[in-house]
Amino acid sequence: MTESKRYSLEPTLSKSSYEEEKFTKSFFGKDVEINVISFYRWSEFEITLNDKEKEDILKKDEINLDDYEIEFISSNDCFKIDWDIVNEDQYNDKEIEIISIDVIGSDDDEESLYQLDERGWSQGDVNYGLTCGCQLQEIKN
């Protein structure tokens, strides 16, 4: 087995990294889960890879970073936020409207997505990914 090395990982293209956060809150006597996906112009991670993993990741056109041992370093300039209700088909139109108003307000305000915890939403898992390939720079000790 080959020895693993640490690398600085950045996307090859701008506007191609995302962070997907899961949030839950109780409505109508059941837990409602939403996904909030933030897209960034730039991001940086540290990743640990052996030679085979390095070879494989450099060939990918899209990368789910949760498939690897990573550490989030930074991201900047969030340019877009999307969200959706998990299993939305389990809710009627009125319930979806109530959930939506709680998430983004009546003005469809993207900024309110940054204050979900203030409105009682509990944050769950955070996943990271790239919609493009990556570039690696070995981190020397």
C-alpha positions as CSV (number, residue, x, y, z in Angstrom):
1,M,0.0,0.0,0.0
2,T,1.3,3.4,-0.9
3,E,1.8,6.2,1.6
4,S,-0.8,8.9,1.6
5,K,0.2,12.6,1.2
6,R,-1.6,15.8,2.0
7,Y,-2.5,18.2,-0.8
8,S,-4.1,21.6,-1.1
9,L,-7.1,21.2,-3.4
10,E,-8.8,23.9,-5.4
11,P,-11.3,23.7,-8.2
12,T,-10.0,24.2,-11.8
13,L,-12.8,26.6,-12.6
14,S,-14.3,29.5,-10.6
15,K,-18.0,29.3,-9.6
16,S,-17.8,25.6,-9.3
17,S,-17.6,24.7,-5.6
18,Y,-20.6,24.1,-3.4
19,E,-21.6,23.4,0.2
20,E,-24.7,21.4,1.0
21,E,-26.2,21.8,4.5
22,K,-29.1,19.8,5.9
23,F,-31.4,21.5,8.4
24,T,-34.4,20.1,10.3
25,K,-37.4,21.6,12.1
26,S,-40.6,20.2,13.4
27,F,-43.8,21.2,11.6
28,F,-47.2,19.6,11.7
29,G,-46.0,17.0,14.2
30,K,-43.2,15.7,12.0
31,D,-39.6,16.7,11.3
32,V,-39.1,18.5,8.1
33,E,-35.7,18.4,6.4
34,I,-34.3,20.9,3.9
35,N,-31.1,21.1,1.9
36,V,-29.5,24.4,1.4
37,I,-26.8,24.5,-1.3
38,S,-24.4,27.5,-1.5
39,F,-22.3,28.0,-4.6
40,Y,-18.9,29.8,-4.3
41,R,-16.6,31.5,-6.7
42,W,-13.6,30.0,-5.0
43,S,-12.8,27.4,-2.3
44,E,-9.8,25.6,-0.8
45,F,-9.5,22.2,1.0
46,E,-6.8,20.0,2.3
47,I,-7.1,16.4,1.2
48,T,-5.2,13.2,2.0
49,L,-4.7,10.9,-0.9
50,N,-2.6,7.9,-1.8
51,D,-1.1,7.7,-5.3
52,K,-4.1,5.8,-6.8
53,E,-6.6,8.2,-5.3
54,K,-4.6,11.1,-6.6
55,E,-4.6,9.6,-10.1
56,D,-8.4,8.9,-9.9
57,I,-9.4,12.3,-8.6
58,L,-7.4,14.2,-11.2
59,K,-9.5,12.4,-13.9
60,K,-12.9,13.4,-12.5
61,D,-15.1,16.1,-14.1
62,E,-17.2,16.4,-10.9
63,I,-16.0,15.6,-7.3
64,N,-18.0,14.6,-4.2
65,L,-15.4,15.6,-1.6
66,D,-17.1,13.6,1.1
67,D,-15.7,10.5,-0.6
68,Y,-12.3,11.6,0.7
69,E,-10.5,12.6,3.9
70,I,-10.8,16.4,3.6
71,E,-10.5,19.4,5.7
72,F,-12.4,22.6,4.7
73,I,-10.0,25.5,4.6
74,S,-12.0,28.4,3.1
75,S,-14.5,29.7,0.5
76,N,-15.5,33.1,-0.6
77,D,-18.0,35.1,-2.6
78,C,-21.1,33.0,-2.3
79,F,-22.9,33.9,-5.5
80,K,-26.0,31.7,-5.4
81,I,-28.1,29.7,-2.9
82,D,-30.6,27.1,-3.7
83,W,-32.8,25.1,-1.3
84,D,-35.3,22.4,-1.4
85,I,-37.6,20.4,0.9
86,V,-36.5,16.7,1.3
87,N,-39.4,14.4,0.3
88,E,-41.5,17.4,-0.7
89,D,-44.2,15.1,-2.1
90,Q,-45.1,14.1,1.5
91,Y,-46.5,17.6,2.1
92,N,-49.6,19.3,0.7
93,D,-49.5,22.8,-0.9
94,K,-50.4,24.6,2.3
95,E,-47.7,22.9,4.3
96,I,-45.1,23.6,1.6
97,E,-46.2,27.3,1.7
98,I,-45.8,27.4,5.5
99,I,-42.4,25.7,5.4
100,S,-41.3,28.1,2.5
101,I,-42.3,31.2,4.4
102,D,-40.4,30.0,7.5
103,V,-37.3,29.3,5.4
104,I,-37.2,32.4,3.1
105,G,-39.9,34.7,4.3
106,S,-42.7,36.0,2.3
107,D,-40.3,38.1,0.2
108,D,-38.3,35.2,-1.1
109,D,-35.3,36.6,0.7
110,E,-32.1,34.6,0.1
111,E,-30.5,36.4,3.0
112,S,-32.9,34.7,5.4
113,L,-31.2,31.3,4.6
114,Y,-28.3,32.6,6.7
115,Q,-30.5,32.9,9.8
116,L,-32.2,29.5,9.9
117,D,-30.8,28.6,13.3
118,E,-32.3,31.8,14.7
119,R,-35.7,30.5,13.6
120,G,-35.3,27.1,15.2
121,W,-33.8,25.1,12.4
122,S,-31.2,22.5,13.6
123,Q,-28.2,22.1,11.3
124,G,-27.2,18.6,10.4
125,D,-24.5,17.3,8.0
126,V,-22.5,19.5,5.7
127,N,-21.2,18.1,2.4
128,Y,-18.8,19.6,-0.1
129,G,-18.3,19.1,-3.8
130,L,-17.0,20.5,-7.0
131,T,-18.8,20.7,-10.3
132,C,-15.5,20.5,-12.2
133,G,-12.1,18.9,-11.8
134,C,-9.4,20.0,-9.3
135,Q,-5.8,21.0,-9.0
136,L,-3.6,19.7,-6.3
137,Q,-0.5,21.1,-4.6
138,E,1.4,18.8,-2.3
139,I,1.8,20.2,1.2
140,K,5.3,19.7,2.4
141,N,6.0,19.4,6.1
